């Protein structure tokens, strides 16, 4: 039975400091029995998308051996699967918000590129990221079949559905979401409730384990709300973090119970795929 760990952390001021901190967090998670470990969104930097500034492209990196080497070494040494979120430079002028999966033997299994890109005040992601072009792959790891989606993807049921149709048992969601000062008093708890509930619904509708890992801390003006959680396939919260503290969140995932559950709650079997053709349209005119 694999144990999942989510690294709810903050920005430490530089890519080097963030890397050092997260390598320590990974080691601490493994000491407490973790087999699968997931970082928050863009864990090597601050959430630079708060503004449109070309200087922030300095944080982008090629996803290659030089970037992944240390993480592959630690995955192999500790016999753990890593899901890590990076700012990817695919080409000068073409960038993605991406996540990689490294198996427990240190092998690089592949990457996911965030498909849904938000554009709101202080979440200026369309300035930086192209929409993902790799679909929602499933990674066959030593400890289960994993898909990764990223932040804004979590609000779209199609993302999780595509993952589970391809066989995912566990969906991991690196995230960076928080409150703005002029909204928190009136809407803050409602926003956080909506964020949690829509994702618990994805776990139920797709009969999967589902885990979202957010950051904490204030990066002016955003107050990241933490609240990372791990859910089972009934939408029951197995573990949940605080709003404002750095934490490693753990939960055991019983994949044999998941397989039994899918046999008696056959949502995927009973889908009326012959009736859904209009879903590929932006709107449906009556």
N, C-alpha and C positions, 0 to 999 in steps of 0.2 A: 504494500500500500504506500504510494508515494506521499511525501510531505511537501507541500507547497509553501514557499516563503515569499512575501512581498516586501520590498525595501522602500518604506515610506520615509523619504529623506528630504533634504533641502539643498539649496545652492551654497557651496562653500567658497565661491568667489573666483574660481578659475577652473579650467578643464583639468589641470594637473591635480588640484586639491580634490575635485569631485571624483576623479578616478581613484585616487588613494583612499578616500573615504568609502567608496563603493566596493573596492576590493576587500577592505576590512569588514564591511557589512556582509559580503558574500561569505567570507571565512567564518564570521560569527553565526550566520544562518546555518552553514554546514555543521558547525559544532553542535547545533541544537537539532540536527537530524534532517535538515532540508535536502530534498532530492531535485526540486525544481525551484528556480529563483528568478524573480522578475523585477526589473527596475521600473522607476517612474519614467514618464515621457521626457526625452532630451536630458538625461541625467548628468551629462558631462558639462552642462552650462546652466546659466540662468534661463528663465523663460524670456528670451530676447524678443519674442513676437509681440511684446507690449508696444512696440513702435516700429515704424518703417525706417530702417537705418542700414545702409549698405555695409557699414562696418561690421555688422553682425554675421555677414557671410564668412568671417574668419573662423567661425565655429564649425563650419561644414568640413567633412572629411570623406575621403574615399573609403568605402567598405572593402578593405583588402587585408592582406596578411599583416601588414604593419599595425593596423588598427586593432585587429582581432587577436593577435598573438598572445598577449598576456591573459586575456579572458579564456582562450582555448587551453592554455597551460593550467589555469586554476580549475577549469571545468574537469579536465582529465585528472588532475591531482586529487580533487575532492569528489570525483564521481557524481557530478551534479549537472543538470541541464540549466543553461542560462538563456534568458530572454531579455535582450538589452536594446534600448531605444537610442538611436543616433540621428544626427542631422547629416544626411547623406549628400555628397556632391557626386552626381552621376556624370556630369559634364560641366565645364565652365558655363554658367548661366542656367543649368538645369539641376534643381535640388529637390530632395524628397525628405519627408519626415518618416523615418524607417525604423524597423526593428529587426534584429537578427536572432536566430536560434542556434545555439551551440549545444551539441549532444554531450552526454556524460563521458564519452571517450575523447573529447576535445575536437571532434569533427564539426566543421561549419555546415549546417544543414540548409541554410538559405535565409531569405529576408522577406519581409512584408513592407509595402509602402502604403502609408495612410491614404485612403481613398477620398474621404470627405474632408474638405479643407475649409475651416471657418473663416469668416471675415467680419469682425465686430470690433468696436472700440477696445483697444488693449489686447485683442486677440487677432492680430493683423497677419494671419498665416498665409493668405493668398499672395502676399508680397514675397514670401520666401519659398513656398513649397508648390511643386506641381502635384496634381492629383495622382495617386498611385496607379500603376499600370500592370500589377502582377496578380490581380485578383486576390483571393483570400486562401493562401496555401495552407495545407495541413502538414505538419512536421512530425514524422514518426521518430520519436525519441525513445530512449531506454525506459522512460518512466511514463509513457503515455503519448497519445496523439494530440498534439497541441496546435492551436491556431492563435495568432496575435492580431488584434485590431487596435487602433490607437485613438484615444480620446473622443473627438467629435464623431468617429465611427460608431461609438457606443449608443448614440441616439437613433440609429437607423437599423431597424430589425433585419434588413437585408444582409448586413455584414455578418451577423452571427448565424443567420440561416445558411448563407453560403458556406461558412466554415463547417457547420454540422452536416450539411448535405455531402461534404467531401470527407466526412468521417471524424471530425474533431471531437474529442472527449472533454477537452479543457480549453477554455478561451481565456487568454490573458490580455489585459487592457492597460498598458502604460498611459498615464493621464496627467494633465496639468490643467486643473480647473479651480476657480476660486471666486470669492466675492469682490465686487467693487464697492467702495465706500458709500456711494449714493444709493445703492440697492440693498445693502445687507440688512439694515434695520427692518425695512418693510417686506422684503422678498427673500432674504437670505436662507431661512430654513425651508421655505417652500421650494426654492431652487435646488437645495441639497436633497430634499425629499424626492423631487422629480428625478434627479440624477440617479439616486439609489433605486427607485422603484422601476424605472424603465429598464435598468440592467437586470434586476431580479426577474422581470418578466422575460427577458431574453433567455435566462437560465431555464425557466420553466418551459417556455415554448419550444426550446430546442433540446431539452433533456440533456443538459451538460453541466459540468462544473464551470463556474464563471468567476473571475477575479479581476478587480480593478485596483490599480495602485496609483495613488495621487501623491503630489508633493505637499509640503507644508512650508510655512514662513511667509513673510510679506516681501513681495517684490513690487515696489511702488508702481501703481496703486493697488495691485491685486493682493488679496489675502487668500493664499491657497488653503483650501478647507480640509486637506487630508481625508479622513473618513474612509480610507482604503478598506476593502472588504473582500471576503471570499464566500461564495454562495454554492450550495448544492443544487441539484436538479429539481428540487421542490421550491426553489427560491428562498430556502432557509439560510440565514446568515450564519456561517460556521465560525467566522471571526471578523471583528471590525476594529479599526484603529480609531484613535482620537482625532479631533479637528486640528490640533496644533502641535503635536509631539512627534519627533522622529521615532519610528518604531520598526521592528521587524515583525510582520504578522504571519502566523503559521496556521495551517489546517491540514489534516490528513484527508486524502482523497481516495475513496474506495471505488476503484474502477469496476470491480465485479458487481457491486450494487448498481452502478450506473448502467451496465449492460442488461441486468435484470429489469431495471426500471424502464428501459426503452422497449422491452418486449411487452410490458403490460400497459404502458402509456404510449401507444404507437402514433405519435403526432406526425412523424415523417411518412409513415405508411399511408395515412389517411388524407394527405394533402391532395386537393383537387387541382392537379397541375394542368388539367385541360381547361380550367376556368380562369387562369391567372394571366392570360396573355396581355391584358391591359396594364399590367404592372410595369411594363417597359416603356410606358408613356409618362410624360411629365404631368399631364392632367387627362381626365376623361370627360369628353363633352357629351352631354345628354341630348 
